[in-house]
Structure formats: structure tokens, C-alpha cells
Amino acid sequence: MSAEKITVSRDEEGYLIDPDDWTPELALTLAAEEGLALTDEHWIILKFVREYFAEHLITPDVRHVARYFAERIGCDKKSGKARIFELFPYGYVKQTCKVAGMKRPRAWSTG
């Protein structure tokens, strides 16, 4: 996969206006803008966020992501959450949600 030129509508902070515009190739571009090189662990998180959104039509709170991620990598939830913030050092909303193609949440619990 390679990064693609962004030709989708985004808000003033760079979040997608329509999450359905997201593609894995676009994620690479969004990640590069955030200074991230996506690894398999990043993709576990991004795919979960996308699947959760598809099922519930809302962006998952970081608590849900941490629980899922911890189960996938075989650690406790606290360690899973800490790893999410290592992978996305500027935060769940700032980087994870943006790279996953979510709209910017208006109000947010950091979980």
C-alpha cells in the first residue's frame, strides 16, 4: 500500500467530513501527515475503529479500543491503553480518530 493524494473533503483540523471516504491508502497519507509510519499494531486499532463505526455509527471511546487491543496483543487493558498512546503519541482523538477517517468528536472522554 502506498499513500495517496488527498482528494476528499476535510474540516479545518484535517478530519474527514464523511467517514465513508476513508480507504486504507488514505490512512497512509493521513498517518504521514501526523508523522506516523503505520505498523501491524496501528492497523489492529484502525480496523477496530472502522468496524465499530460501521456497526454502531459512532466512533468508539478509547476504553473500547483499549479493551479490544489488549485482548489482541495479550496484555491487560491498562497496558493496552498505554500502548495505544505510544503508537499515537498525540492522542486518541488527534491521531487515531483522524487516521481512521472519523469525524472529529465534539465532546470526548479520554477513557
C-alpha positions in Angstrom: 0.0 0.0 0.0 1.2 3.5 -0.7 0.0 6.9 0.3 -2.5 8.6 -2.0 -3.1 12.3 -2.6 -6.0 13.5 -0.5 -8.9 14.4 -2.7 -11.7 14.1 -0.1 -13.4 16.8 2.0 -11.9 17.5 5.3 -12.6 20.0 8.1 -10.3 22.8 9.2 -8.4 20.4 11.5 -7.9 17.7 8.8 -10.6 15.2 9.9 -12.7 13.6 7.1 -16.1 15.2 6.7 -17.5 11.8 5.5 -16.0 8.7 7.2 -17.2 6.7 4.1 -14.5 8.5 2.1 -11.8 6.6 4.0 -9.6 4.0 2.4 -6.5 2.1 3.7 -4.4 4.1 1.2 -5.8 7.3 2.5 -4.9 6.2 6.0 -1.3 6.1 5.0 -1.5 9.7 3.8 -3.2 10.8 7.0 -0.7 8.9 9.1 2.2 10.5 7.2 0.7 13.9 7.9 0.8 13.0 11.6 4.4 11.8 11.4 3.3 8.1 11.8 4.6 5.1 10.0 1.8 2.5 10.4 2.7 -0.9 11.8 0.6 -4.0 12.3 -0.4 -2.8 15.7 -1.6 0.5 14.3 -3.8 -1.4 11.8 -5.3 -3.6 14.5 -6.6 -0.4 16.1 -7.6 1.4 12.9 -9.5 -1.6 11.7 -11.3 -2.0 15.0 -12.3 1.7 15.0 -13.6 1.4 11.4 -15.6 -1.8 12.2 -17.0 -0.3 15.4 -18.1 2.7 13.5 -19.7 0.6 10.7 -21.7 -1.3 13.3 -22.7 1.4 15.8 -22.4 4.6 13.6 -20.3 6.3 16.3 -16.6 6.5 17.0 -15.7 4.1 19.8 -14.4 5.6 23.0 -10.8 4.8 23.8 -11.9 2.4 26.5 -13.5 0.1 24.0 -10.4 0.3 21.7 -8.1 -0.4 24.7 -10.1 -3.5 25.7 -10.1 -4.9 22.2 -6.4 -4.1 21.6 -5.3 -5.6 24.9 -7.1 -8.8 24.0 -5.5 -8.9 20.6 -1.9 -8.3 21.8 -2.3 -10.4 25.0 -2.0 -7.8 27.8 -4.2 -6.1 30.4 -6.4 -3.2 29.4 -4.2 -0.6 31.2 -1.2 -1.8 29.2 -3.2 -1.9 26.0 -4.3 1.7 26.5 -0.8 2.8 27.3 0.4 1.1 24.1 -2.3 3.0 22.1 -0.8 6.2 23.3 2.7 5.1 22.4 1.5 4.3 18.9 -0.5 7.5 18.6 1.6 9.9 20.8 -0.6 13.0 20.2 -3.6 11.2 21.4 -6.6 9.0 20.5 -8.7 11.8 19.1 -5.9 13.8 17.5 -4.3 10.9 15.7 -6.2 7.6 16.0 -9.6 9.0 15.0 -8.1 11.2 12.3 -6.1 8.4 10.6 -9.1 6.0 10.9 -11.2 8.6 9.0 -13.6 9.6 11.7 -15.2 13.0 12.1 -13.7 15.0 14.9 -15.7 14.2 18.0 -17.3 17.3 19.6 -17.1 16.0 23.2 -14.8 13.3 24.3 -13.9 11.1 27.2 -10.3 10.0 27.1 -11.5 6.9 29.0 
